[in-house]
């Protein structure tokens, strides 16, 4: 489990330039297939800081690809619904638990 948390922290550093607090897995989705079973793990963590200058990757280096700016959103059911998050199971779980998480 610790490796997964470290991988997530590294990905957040690259993608949004963030440092996060402890990560807690809150949802696991399993999609069995004939040859491959896909398992998705979702984690929740507090963003302790975010520095856009620490972002890296082709989407940051080439503005012709599009705008990949980070956007903060309120954690509530109506905002989460408007975001049309995928997969649907994740969106549903987040809407149901947003209030419990202090949003």
Secondary structure, DSSP 4 states (H G I P E B T S, - for coil): -HHHHHHHHHHHHHHH-EEE---EEEEEEEE--SS--EEEEEEE--EEEE-GGG--SHHHH-GGG----------SHHHHHHHT-SSHHHHHHHHHHTTTTT-
